[in-house]
Amino acid sequence: MKMSTVTQEILSDLQRAVQSIDPALGDRLAQVLPLASGTVSVRLLSLVTELSAELSRVLPAGLVEVRLTSAETPELVYVNAEPAPIAPADDGEQARVTLRLPMGLKERAERAAEDAGVSLNSWIVNQLTDGLRSRSRESGRRLRGYGKA
């Protein structure tokens, strides 16, 4: 999907719609629309990026990234992130924690643990480990998210 093609189609549809309502305004709009091309492309790319984030949130593992194969073509790529085994603490000791959760969240976590075939405790430890691992990854090698122009 080339961004310039989609952008041009959107702007042409807009111009035709306005032209059908008010031909004089449609002619004036046709002069201004080429200036909006870059903004529309950036907004479309932001939309694709937000959609990839939504997809990533519902995936049990991994994530969907948006990669620009050229200035014209965004590509959605699935990045498999298999859960790594939990490394024991350096000292081998374990700590007990009392955790208060809203009932709905606890039920969702129990279902997720059941789906994963592990205990609720193991599932929570895995989630914490994955969350902390993703925060400690090196930055600078890969850009995530999107910027606003």
DSSP file (Angstrom, degrees, kcal/mol; ACC not computed):
  #  RESIDUE AA STRUCTURE BP1 BP2  ACC     N-H-->O    O-->H-N    N-H-->O    O-->H-N    TCO  KAPPA ALPHA  PHI   PSI    X-CA   Y-CA   Z-CA
    1    1 A M              0   0    0      0, 0.0     2,-0.5     0, 0.0     3,-0.1   0.000 360.0 360.0 360.0 116.2    0.0    0.0    0.0
    2    2 A K     >  -     0   0    0     71,-0.2     4,-1.9     1,-0.1     3,-0.3  -0.733 360.0-145.4 -86.8 128.2    1.6    3.2   -1.1
    3    3 A M  H  > S+     0   0    0     69,-3.6     4,-2.9    -2,-0.5     5,-0.2   0.879  98.5  55.3 -60.6 -39.2    0.9    6.1    1.2
    4    4 A S  H  > S+     0   0    0      1,-0.2     4,-2.4     2,-0.2    -1,-0.2   0.871 107.0  50.6 -65.6 -34.8    0.8    8.6   -1.7
    5    5 A T  H  > S+     0   0    0     -3,-0.3     4,-2.1     2,-0.2    -1,-0.2   0.943 114.1  42.9 -66.4 -47.8   -1.8    6.6   -3.5
    6    6 A V  H  X S+     0   0    0     -4,-1.9     4,-2.3     2,-0.2    -2,-0.2   0.915 114.5  51.2 -64.9 -43.2   -4.1    6.3   -0.5
    7    7 A T  H  X S+     0   0    0     -4,-2.9     4,-2.5     1,-0.2     5,-0.2   0.933 110.5  48.7 -59.0 -47.1   -3.6   10.0    0.4
    8    8 A Q  H  X S+     0   0    0     -4,-2.4     4,-2.5    -5,-0.2    -1,-0.2   0.883 110.0  51.9 -62.6 -39.0   -4.4   11.1   -3.2
    9    9 A E  H  X S+     0   0    0     -4,-2.1     4,-2.4     2,-0.2    -1,-0.2   0.912 110.5  48.1 -63.9 -42.4   -7.6    9.0   -3.2
   10   10 A I  H  X S+     0   0    0     -4,-2.3     4,-2.3     2,-0.2    -2,-0.2   0.940 113.7  46.2 -62.9 -47.3   -8.8   10.5    0.1
   11   11 A L  H  X S+     0   0    0     -4,-2.5     4,-2.4     1,-0.2    -2,-0.2   0.881 112.7  50.3 -65.5 -37.3   -8.1   14.0   -1.1
   12   12 A S  H  X S+     0   0    0     -4,-2.5     4,-2.6    -5,-0.2    -1,-0.2   0.906 109.9  50.7 -66.0 -41.5   -9.8   13.3   -4.5
   13   13 A D  H  X S+     0   0    0     -4,-2.4     4,-2.3     2,-0.2    -2,-0.2   0.918 111.5  48.6 -61.1 -42.9  -12.9   11.9   -2.7
   14   14 A L  H  X S+     0   0    0     -4,-2.3     4,-2.3     1,-0.2     5,-0.2   0.927 111.5  48.8 -62.4 -45.3  -13.0   15.0   -0.5
   15   15 A Q  H  X S+     0   0    0     -4,-2.4     4,-2.6     1,-0.2    -2,-0.2   0.908 111.8  48.9 -63.2 -42.4  -12.7   17.3   -3.5
   16   16 A R  H  X S+     0   0    0     -4,-2.6     4,-2.1     2,-0.2    -1,-0.2   0.889 110.4  51.6 -64.3 -39.2  -15.5   15.5   -5.4
   17   17 A A  H  X S+     0   0    0     -4,-2.3     4,-0.9     2,-0.2    -2,-0.2   0.932 114.0  42.5 -63.5 -45.6  -17.8   15.6   -2.4
   18   18 A V  H >X S+     0   0    0     -4,-2.3     4,-3.1     1,-0.2     3,-0.6   0.898 111.6  55.9 -67.4 -39.8  -17.4   19.3   -2.0
   19   19 A Q  H 3< S+     0   0    0     -4,-2.6    -1,-0.2     1,-0.2    -2,-0.2   0.875 104.4  53.5 -59.6 -38.4  -17.6   19.8   -5.8
   20   20 A S  H 3< S+     0   0    0     -4,-2.1    -1,-0.2     1,-0.2    -2,-0.2   0.779 115.7  39.7 -69.9 -25.0  -21.0   18.1   -5.8
   21   21 A I  H << S+     0   0    0     -4,-0.9    -2,-0.2    -3,-0.6    -1,-0.2   0.886 138.0   4.2 -87.3 -45.6  -22.3   20.4   -3.1
   22   22 A D     X  -     0   0    0     -4,-3.1     4,-2.7    -5,-0.1    -1,-0.2  -0.822  60.7-164.2-146.5  98.8  -20.7   23.7   -4.3
   23   23 A P  H  > S+     0   0    0      0, 0.0     4,-2.1     0, 0.0     5,-0.2   0.855  92.3  51.5 -55.1 -39.1  -18.8   23.7   -7.6
   24   24 A A  H  > S+     0   0    0      2,-0.2     4,-1.8     1,-0.2     5,-0.1   0.924 112.8  44.8 -65.4 -43.3  -17.1   27.1   -6.9
   25   25 A L  H  > S+     0   0    0      1,-0.2     4,-2.7     2,-0.2    -1,-0.2   0.877 110.5  55.8 -67.3 -37.0  -15.9   25.9   -3.4
   26   26 A G  H  X S+     0   0    0     -4,-2.7     4,-2.0    -8,-0.4    -2,-0.2   0.886 106.7  50.1 -60.5 -40.2  -14.8   22.6   -5.0
   27   27 A D  H  X S+     0   0    0     -4,-2.1     4,-0.8     2,-0.2    -1,-0.2   0.897 112.6  46.5 -65.7 -40.4  -12.6   24.5   -7.5
   28   28 A R  H >X S+     0   0    0     -4,-1.8     4,-0.9     1,-0.2     3,-0.6   0.887 111.0  52.2 -68.3 -38.5  -11.1   26.5   -4.7
   29   29 A L  H >X S+     0   0    0     -4,-2.7     4,-2.6     1,-0.2     3,-0.7   0.877 100.8  61.9 -65.1 -37.0  -10.5   23.4   -2.6
   30   30 A A  H 3< S+     0   0    0     -4,-2.0    -1,-0.2     1,-0.3    -2,-0.2   0.791 102.8  51.7 -59.7 -27.9   -8.8   21.7   -5.5
   31   31 A Q  H << S+     0   0    0     -4,-0.8    -1,-0.3    -3,-0.6    -2,-0.2   0.788 115.6  40.0 -77.7 -28.1   -6.1   24.4   -5.3
   32   32 A V  H XX S+     0   0    0     -4,-0.9     3,-1.6    -3,-0.7     4,-0.6   0.787  96.0  77.6 -92.2 -30.6   -5.5   23.9   -1.6
   33   33 A L  H >X S+     0   0    0     -4,-2.6     3,-1.6     1,-0.3     4,-0.5   0.822  83.8  62.9 -56.6 -37.8   -5.7   20.1   -1.3
   34   34 A P  H >4 S+     0   0    0      0, 0.0     3,-0.8     0, 0.0     4,-0.3   0.833  99.1  58.0 -57.9 -27.7   -2.2   19.4   -2.7
   35   35 A L  H <4 S+     0   0    0     -3,-1.6     4,-0.4     1,-0.2     3,-0.3   0.746 102.7  54.5 -70.6 -22.4   -0.8   21.4    0.3
   36   36 A A  H <X S+     0   0    0     -3,-1.6     4,-2.5    -4,-0.6     5,-0.2   0.516  80.4  94.6 -88.1  -6.0   -2.6   18.9    2.7
   37   37 A S  H <X S+     0   0    0     -3,-0.8     4,-2.2    -4,-0.5    -1,-0.2   0.896  84.8  46.6 -56.4 -47.1   -1.0   15.8    1.2
   38   38 A G  H  > S+     0   0    0     -4,-0.3     4,-2.2    -3,-0.3    -1,-0.2   0.907 112.9  49.3 -63.6 -42.5    1.9   15.6    3.6
   39   39 A T  H  > S+     0   0    0     -4,-0.4     4,-2.3     1,-0.2    -1,-0.2   0.912 110.9  49.6 -63.7 -43.2   -0.4   16.1    6.7
   40   40 A V  H  X S+     0   0    0     -4,-2.5     4,-2.3     1,-0.2    -1,-0.2   0.902 110.1  51.7 -64.0 -40.4   -2.8   13.5    5.5
   41   41 A S  H  X S+     0   0    0     -4,-2.2     4,-2.3    -5,-0.2    -1,-0.2   0.912 110.2  48.3 -61.8 -43.1    0.0   11.0    4.9
   42   42 A V  H  X S+     0   0    0     -4,-2.2     4,-2.2     1,-0.2    -1,-0.2   0.908 111.5  50.1 -64.6 -41.3    1.4   11.6    8.4
   43   43 A R  H  X S+     0   0    0     -4,-2.3     4,-2.2     2,-0.2    -2,-0.2   0.890 110.3  50.2 -64.5 -39.1   -2.1   11.1    9.9
   44   44 A L  H  X S+     0   0    0     -4,-2.3     4,-2.4     2,-0.2    -1,-0.2   0.912 110.1  49.8 -64.9 -42.0   -2.6    7.9    8.0
   45   45 A L  H  X S+     0   0    0     -4,-2.3     4,-2.2     1,-0.2    -2,-0.2   0.886 109.5  52.0 -64.1 -38.1    0.8    6.6    9.2
   46   46 A S  H  X S+     0   0    0     -4,-2.2     4,-2.5     2,-0.2    -1,-0.2   0.903 108.9  51.0 -62.7 -41.1   -0.2    7.5   12.8
   47   47 A L  H  X S+     0   0    0     -4,-2.2     4,-2.4     2,-0.2    -2,-0.2   0.927 109.9  48.5 -62.1 -45.7   -3.4    5.6   12.3
   48   48 A V  H  X S+     0   0    0     -4,-2.4     4,-2.1     1,-0.2    -1,-0.2   0.897 111.9  50.5 -61.6 -40.3   -1.6    2.5   11.1
   49   49 A T  H  X S+     0   0    0     -4,-2.2     4,-1.8     2,-0.2    -2,-0.2   0.912 110.4  48.5 -65.5 -42.8    0.8    2.7   14.1
   50   50 A E  H  X S+     0   0    0     -4,-2.5     4,-2.1     1,-0.2    -2,-0.2   0.892 110.5  51.9 -64.5 -39.1   -2.1    3.0   16.6
   51   51 A L  H  X S+     0   0    0     -4,-2.4     4,-2.5     1,-0.2    -1,-0.2   0.889 107.4  52.2 -63.8 -38.9   -3.7    0.0   15.0
   52   52 A S  H  X S+     0   0    0     -4,-2.1     4,-2.3     1,-0.2    12,-0.5   0.881 108.4  51.2 -65.4 -36.1   -0.5   -2.0   15.3
   53   53 A A  H  X S+     0   0    0     -4,-1.8     4,-1.8     2,-0.2    -2,-0.2   0.898 109.3  50.7 -66.0 -39.8   -0.4   -1.1   19.0
   54   54 A E  H  X S+     0   0    0     -4,-2.1     4,-1.1     2,-0.2    -2,-0.2   0.923 110.9  48.6 -62.2 -44.6   -4.0   -2.3   19.4
   55   55 A L  H >X S+     0   0    0     -4,-2.5     4,-0.9     1,-0.2     3,-0.6   0.915 109.2  53.4 -60.6 -43.1   -3.2   -5.6   17.7
   56   56 A S  H 3< S+     0   0    0     -4,-2.3     3,-0.5     1,-0.2    -1,-0.2   0.860 103.6  57.2 -61.2 -36.1   -0.1   -6.0   19.9
   57   57 A R  H 3< S+     0   0    0     -4,-1.8    -1,-0.2     1,-0.2    -2,-0.2   0.810 109.5  44.0 -67.2 -29.0   -2.2   -5.6   23.0
   58   58 A V  H << S+     0   0    0     -4,-1.1    -1,-0.2    -3,-0.6    -2,-0.2   0.551  91.1  99.6 -94.8  -7.2   -4.5   -8.5   22.1
   59   59 A L  S  < S-     0   0    0     -4,-0.9     3,-0.1    -3,-0.5     5,-0.0  -0.583  71.3-138.9 -77.2 139.6   -1.8  -10.9   21.0
   60   60 A P  S    S+     0   0    0      0, 0.0     2,-0.3     0, 0.0    -1,-0.1   0.822  86.1   3.2 -67.9 -28.9   -0.8  -13.5   23.7
   61   61 A A  S    S+     0   0    0     21,-0.0    21,-0.1    22,-0.0    18,-0.0  -0.983 111.7  21.3-150.9 156.1    2.8  -13.0   22.8
   62   62 A G        -     0   0    0     19,-0.7     2,-0.3    -2,-0.3    18,-0.2  -0.184  68.4-112.7  80.2-175.4    4.8  -10.9   20.5
   63   63 A L  E     -A   79   0A   0     16,-2.0    16,-3.5    14,-0.0     2,-0.5  -0.975  12.1-114.9-154.8 164.8    3.9   -7.6   18.9
   64   64 A V  E     -A   78   0A   0    -12,-0.5     2,-0.3    -2,-0.3    14,-0.2  -0.930  32.1-167.6-108.1 124.6    3.1   -5.9   15.6
   65   65 A E  E     -A   77   0A   0     12,-3.2    12,-2.8    -2,-0.5     2,-0.6  -0.815  17.9-134.1-109.9 151.6    5.5   -3.3   14.4
   66   66 A V  E     -A   76   0A   0     -2,-0.3     2,-0.4    10,-0.2    10,-0.2  -0.926  27.5-176.3-101.6 123.2    5.1   -0.8   11.6
   67   67 A R  E     -A   75   0A   0      8,-3.1     8,-3.1    -2,-0.6     2,-0.9  -0.962  23.6-135.4-121.0 138.8    8.2   -0.6    9.4
   68   68 A L  E     -A   74   0A   0     -2,-0.4     3,-0.1     6,-0.2    -2,-0.0  -0.826  17.1-176.3 -93.6 109.3    8.7    1.8    6.6
   69   69 A T  S    S-     0   0    0      4,-2.3     2,-0.3    -2,-0.9    -1,-0.2   0.735  78.6 -12.1 -77.2 -21.2   10.2   -0.2    3.7
   70   70 A S  S    S-     0   0    0      3,-0.8     3,-0.3    -3,-0.1    -1,-0.2  -0.910  87.0 -86.0-157.5 178.9   10.4    3.1    1.8
   71   71 A A  S    S+     0   0    0     -2,-0.3   -68,-0.0     1,-0.2    -2,-0.0   0.702 128.8  44.0 -65.8 -15.9    9.0    6.6    2.3
   72   72 A E  S    S+     0   0    0      1,-0.2   -69,-3.6   -69,-0.1    -1,-0.2   0.692 106.0  58.7-100.6 -22.8    5.9    5.3    0.5
   73   73 A T        -     0   0    0     -3,-0.3    -4,-2.3   -71,-0.2    -3,-0.8  -0.894  55.9-165.2-127.0 106.3    5.2    1.9    2.0
   74   74 A P  E     -A   68   0A   0      0, 0.0     2,-0.4     0, 0.0    -6,-0.2  -0.634  15.0-159.6 -80.5 146.8    4.5    1.0    5.6
   75   75 A E  E     -A   67   0A   0     -8,-3.1    -8,-3.1    -2,-0.3     2,-0.5  -0.993  12.3-138.4-129.7 132.8    4.7   -2.7    6.4
   76   76 A L  E     -A   66   0A   0     -2,-0.4     2,-0.4   -10,-0.2   -10,-0.2  -0.795  25.8-173.0 -89.4 128.5    3.2   -4.5    9.4
   77   77 A V  E     -A   65   0A   0    -12,-2.8   -12,-3.2    -2,-0.5     2,-0.5  -0.984  19.6-138.5-127.9 128.6    5.6   -7.0   10.9
   78   78 A Y  E     -A   64   0A   0     -2,-0.4     2,-0.6   -14,-0.2   -14,-0.2  -0.742  16.3-160.8 -83.6 126.5    4.8   -9.6   13.6
   79   79 A V  E     -A   63   0A   0    -16,-3.5   -16,-2.0    -2,-0.5     2,-0.4  -0.937  13.1-140.3-110.7 112.8    7.7   -9.8   16.1
   80   80 A N        -     0   0    0     -2,-0.6     2,-0.5   -18,-0.2   -18,-0.1  -0.579  19.3-176.4 -76.6 124.9    7.5  -13.1   18.0
   81   81 A A        -     0   0    0     -2,-0.4   -19,-0.7     3,-0.0    -1,-0.1  -0.763  10.7-161.2-122.9  83.7    8.5  -12.6   21.6
   82   82 A E        -     0   0    0     -2,-0.5     2,-0.2   -21,-0.1   -21,-0.0  -0.406  31.7-104.3 -63.4 136.2    8.4  -16.0   23.2
   83   83 A P        -     0   0    0      0, 0.0    -1,-0.1     0, 0.0     3,-0.1  -0.456  37.4-134.3 -64.2 129.7    8.2  -15.8   27.0
   84   84 A A        -     0   0    0     -2,-0.2    46,-0.1     1,-0.1     3,-0.1  -0.510  28.7 -93.0 -81.2 151.3   11.6  -16.5   28.4
   85   85 A P        -     0   0    0      0, 0.0     2,-0.4     0, 0.0    -1,-0.1  -0.313  49.2 -99.6 -61.0 149.4   11.9  -18.9   31.4
   86   86 A I        -     0   0    0     -3,-0.1    40,-0.1     1,-0.1    39,-0.0  -0.572  33.2-138.6 -76.1 125.3   11.8  -17.1   34.7
   87   87 A A        -     0   0    0     -2,-0.4     3,-0.1     1,-0.1    -1,-0.1  -0.686  22.4-118.6 -82.8 133.2   15.3  -16.7   36.1
   88   88 A P        -     0   0    0      0, 0.0    -1,-0.1     0, 0.0     6,-0.1  -0.295  40.0 -87.2 -66.5 157.5   15.5  -17.3   39.8
   89   89 A A    >   -     0   0    0      4,-0.3     3,-1.3     1,-0.1     5,-0.0  -0.245  40.9-108.7 -60.3 154.5   16.6  -14.5   42.0
   90   90 A D  T 3  S+     0   0    0      1,-0.3    -1,-0.1     2,-0.1     0, 0.0   0.861 121.0  41.5 -55.6 -38.4   20.4  -14.2   42.5
   91   91 A D  T 3  S-     0   0    0      2,-0.1    -1,-0.3     1,-0.0     3,-0.1   0.513 106.7-126.1 -90.6  -3.5   20.2  -15.4   46.0
   92   92 A G    <   +     0   0    0     -3,-1.3     2,-0.2     1,-0.3    -2,-0.1   0.422  67.3 129.3  77.0  -3.7   17.6  -18.1   45.3
   93   93 A E        -     0   0    0     -5,-0.1     2,-0.4     1,-0.0    -4,-0.3  -0.491  47.4-145.0 -84.4 155.8   15.2  -16.8   47.9
   94   94 A Q        -     0   0    0     -2,-0.2     2,-0.4    -3,-0.1    -1,-0.0  -0.906   5.4-147.1-119.1 150.6   11.6  -16.0   47.3
   95   95 A A        -     0   0    0     -2,-0.4     2,-0.4     2,-0.0     0, 0.0  -0.882  11.3-133.5-115.5 147.9    9.5  -13.3   48.8
   96   96 A R        -     0   0    0     -2,-0.4     2,-0.4     2,-0.0    -2,-0.0  -0.855  24.3-173.4-100.5 134.4    5.8  -13.4   49.7
   97   97 A V        -     0   0    0     -2,-0.4     2,-0.6     2,-0.0    -2,-0.0  -0.990  19.5-142.8-130.0 134.3    3.7  -10.4   48.5
   98   98 A T        -     0   0    0     -2,-0.4     2,-0.5     2,-0.0    -2,-0.0  -0.867  24.5-167.3 -93.9 127.1    0.1   -9.7   49.3
   99   99 A L        -     0   0    0     -2,-0.6     2,-0.6     2,-0.0    -2,-0.0  -0.964  12.3-154.3-122.6 125.4   -1.6   -8.2   46.3
  100  100 A R        +     0   0    0     -2,-0.5    -2,-0.0     0, 0.0     0, 0.0  -0.876  23.3 173.2 -99.2 125.1   -5.0   -6.5   46.2
  101  101 A L        -     0   0    0     -2,-0.6     2,-0.1     2,-0.0    -2,-0.0  -0.941  39.9-100.3-127.9 149.1   -6.6   -6.5   42.8
  102  102 A P     >  -     0   0    0      0, 0.0     4,-2.3     0, 0.0     3,-0.4  -0.469  40.4-118.0 -61.3 143.5  -10.1   -5.5   41.5
  103  103 A M  H  > S+     0   0    0      1,-0.2     4,-2.5     2,-0.2     5,-0.2   0.874 113.0  53.3 -56.0 -41.8  -12.2   -8.7   41.2
  104  104 A G  H  > S+     0   0    0      1,-0.2     4,-2.1     2,-0.2    -1,-0.2   0.898 109.7  47.8 -62.4 -40.3  -12.6   -8.3   37.5
  105  105 A L  H  > S+     0   0    0     -3,-0.4     4,-2.5     2,-0.2    -1,-0.2   0.902 110.7  51.8 -67.0 -41.0   -8.8   -8.0   36.9
  106  106 A K  H  X S+     0   0    0     -4,-2.3     4,-2.6     1,-0.2    -2,-0.2   0.917 109.9  49.2 -61.5 -43.2   -8.2  -11.1   39.1
  107  107 A E  H  X S+     0   0    0     -4,-2.5     4,-2.2     2,-0.2    -1,-0.2   0.902 111.3  49.1 -64.1 -40.7  -10.7  -13.1   37.1
  108  108 A R  H  X S+     0   0    0     -4,-2.1     4,-2.4     2,-0.2    -1,-0.2   0.907 111.7  49.3 -64.4 -40.8   -9.1  -12.0   33.8
  109  109 A A  H  X S+     0   0    0     -4,-2.5     4,-2.7     2,-0.2    -2,-0.2   0.902 109.7  51.8 -65.4 -40.6   -5.7  -12.9   35.1
  110  110 A E  H  X S+     0   0    0     -4,-2.6     4,-2.5     2,-0.2    -1,-0.2   0.909 110.6  48.1 -62.3 -41.5   -7.0  -16.3   36.2
  111  111 A R  H  X S+     0   0    0     -4,-2.2     4,-2.7     2,-0.2    -2,-0.2   0.918 112.1  49.3 -64.4 -42.3   -8.4  -17.0   32.8
  112  112 A A  H  X S+     0   0    0     -4,-2.4     4,-1.9     2,-0.2    -2,-0.2   0.905 111.8  48.8 -63.9 -41.0   -5.1  -15.9   31.1
  113  113 A A  H  X>S+     0   0    0     -4,-2.7     5,-2.4     2,-0.2     4,-0.8   0.917 111.8  49.2 -64.4 -43.0   -3.2  -18.2   33.5
  114  114 A E  H ><5S+     0   0    0     -4,-2.5     3,-0.8     1,-0.2    -2,-0.2   0.922 110.2  50.7 -61.9 -44.0   -5.5  -21.1   32.7
  115  115 A D  H 3<5S+     0   0    0     -4,-2.7    -1,-0.2     1,-0.2    -2,-0.2   0.856 111.8  48.2 -60.9 -35.0   -5.2  -20.4   29.0
  116  116 A A  H 3<5S-     0   0    0     -4,-1.9    -1,-0.2    -5,-0.2    -2,-0.2   0.575 112.8-122.4 -82.6  -9.4   -1.4  -20.4   29.4
  117  117 A G  T <<5S+     0   0    0     -4,-0.8     2,-0.3    -3,-0.8    -3,-0.2   0.807  73.8 108.3  74.6  29.7   -1.5  -23.6   31.4
  118  118 A V  S   <S-     0   0    0     -5,-2.4    -1,-0.3    -6,-0.1    -2,-0.1  -0.853  74.4 -89.9-131.4 167.8    0.2  -22.2   34.5
  119  119 A S     >  -     0   0    0     -2,-0.3     4,-2.5     1,-0.1     5,-0.2  -0.315  38.9-111.5 -71.2 161.7   -0.8  -21.2   38.0
  120  120 A L  H  > S+     0   0    0      1,-0.2     4,-2.5     2,-0.2     5,-0.2   0.906 119.7  53.0 -60.3 -41.4   -1.9  -17.7   38.6
  121  121 A N  H  > S+     0   0    0      1,-0.2     4,-2.4     2,-0.2    -1,-0.2   0.938 110.6  46.1 -60.0 -47.6    1.3  -17.1   40.6
  122  122 A S  H  > S+     0   0    0      1,-0.2     4,-2.7     2,-0.2    -1,-0.2   0.899 111.9  52.0 -62.3 -40.2    3.5  -18.2   37.8
  123  123 A W  H  X S+     0   0    0     -4,-2.5     4,-2.5     2,-0.2    -1,-0.2   0.925 110.6  47.2 -63.2 -44.2    1.5  -16.2   35.3
  124  124 A I  H  X S+     0   0    0     -4,-2.5     4,-2.6     2,-0.2     5,-0.2   0.917 112.4  49.5 -64.1 -43.0    1.9  -13.0   37.4
  125  125 A V  H  X S+     0   0    0     -4,-2.4     4,-2.7     1,-0.2    -2,-0.2   0.917 111.4  50.0 -62.1 -42.7    5.6  -13.6   37.8
  126  126 A N  H  X S+     0   0    0     -4,-2.7     4,-2.9     2,-0.2     5,-0.2   0.921 111.0  49.0 -60.2 -44.4    6.0  -14.1   34.1
  127  127 A Q  H  X S+     0   0    0     -4,-2.5     4,-2.5     2,-0.2    -2,-0.2   0.915 113.3  46.3 -63.5 -43.2    4.1  -10.9   33.3
  128  128 A L  H  X S+     0   0    0     -4,-2.6     4,-2.6     2,-0.2     5,-0.2   0.918 113.3  49.4 -64.3 -43.2    6.2   -9.0   35.8
  129  129 A T  H  X S+     0   0    0     -4,-2.7     4,-2.4    -5,-0.2    -2,-0.2   0.937 113.4  45.8 -62.0 -47.0    9.4  -10.5   34.4
  130  130 A D  H  X S+     0   0    0     -4,-2.9     4,-2.5     2,-0.2    -2,-0.2   0.915 113.3  50.2 -62.2 -43.4    8.4   -9.7   30.8
  131  131 A G  H  X S+     0   0    0     -4,-2.5     4,-1.3    -5,-0.2    -2,-0.2   0.906 113.8  43.9 -63.2 -42.5    7.4   -6.2   31.7
  132  132 A L  H  X S+     0   0    0     -4,-2.6     4,-1.2     2,-0.2    -1,-0.2   0.856 112.4  53.2 -71.8 -34.2   10.6   -5.4   33.6
  133  133 A R  H  X S+     0   0    0     -4,-2.4     4,-0.6    -5,-0.2     3,-0.4   0.920 107.3  51.2 -65.4 -43.1   12.7   -7.0   30.8
  134  134 A S  H  < S+     0   0    0     -4,-2.5     3,-0.5     1,-0.2    -1,-0.2   0.823 109.3  51.2 -66.6 -29.7   11.1   -4.9   28.1
  135  135 A R  H  < S+     0   0    0     -4,-1.3    -1,-0.2     1,-0.2    -2,-0.2   0.775 109.8  50.0 -75.4 -25.4   11.8   -1.7   30.1
  136  136 A S  H  < S+     0   0    0     -4,-1.2    -1,-0.2    -3,-0.4    -2,-0.2   0.450  82.8 118.4 -95.7   1.1   15.5   -2.7   30.5
  137  137 A R  S  < S-     0   0    0     -4,-0.6     2,-0.1    -3,-0.5    -3,-0.0  -0.277  78.3 -91.4 -63.0 152.4   16.1   -3.4   26.9
  138  138 A E        -     0   0    0      1,-0.0     2,-0.3     2,-0.0     3,-0.3  -0.377  43.1-146.9 -61.7 139.7   18.7   -1.2   25.1
  139  139 A S  S    S+     0   0    0      1,-0.1     4,-0.1     2,-0.1    -1,-0.0  -0.699  70.1  52.8-103.5 163.7   17.2    1.8   23.5
  140  140 A G  S    S+     0   0    0      2,-0.5    -1,-0.1    -2,-0.3     3,-0.1   0.155  88.0  81.3 102.2 -18.6   18.4    3.5   20.4
  141  141 A R  S    S+     0   0    0      1,-0.3     2,-0.4    -3,-0.3    -2,-0.1   0.804 100.1  22.4 -89.0 -30.6   18.5    0.4   18.1
  142  142 A R  S    S-     0   0    0     -4,-0.2    -2,-0.5     2,-0.0     2,-0.4  -0.999  70.6-138.2-140.8 135.6   14.8    0.4   17.3
  143  143 A L        -     0   0    0     -2,-0.4     2,-0.3    -3,-0.1    -4,-0.0  -0.764  21.6-170.2 -92.1 137.7   12.2    3.1   17.3
  144  144 A R        +     0   0    0     -2,-0.4     2,-0.2   -79,-0.1   -79,-0.1  -0.920  48.8  12.4-124.6 153.2    8.7    2.2   18.7
  145  145 A G  S    S-     0   0    0     -2,-0.3     2,-0.3   -96,-0.1   -79,-0.1  -0.481  87.6 -78.7  83.9-155.6    5.5    4.1   18.5
  146  146 A Y        -     0   0    0     -2,-0.2     2,-0.3   -97,-0.0    -2,-0.0  -0.983  26.7-129.0-147.8 156.4    5.1    7.2   16.4
  147  147 A G        -     0   0    0     -2,-0.3     2,-0.5     2,-0.0    -2,-0.0  -0.768  21.5-128.3-104.2 153.5    5.9   10.9   16.4
  148  148 A K              0   0    0     -2,-0.3  -105,-0.0     1,-0.1  -106,-0.0  -0.854 360.0 360.0-102.5 136.0    3.5   13.7   15.9
  149  149 A A              0   0    0     -2,-0.5    -1,-0.1  -110,-0.1  -106,-0.0   0.451 360.0 360.0 -88.1 360.0    4.3   16.3   13.3
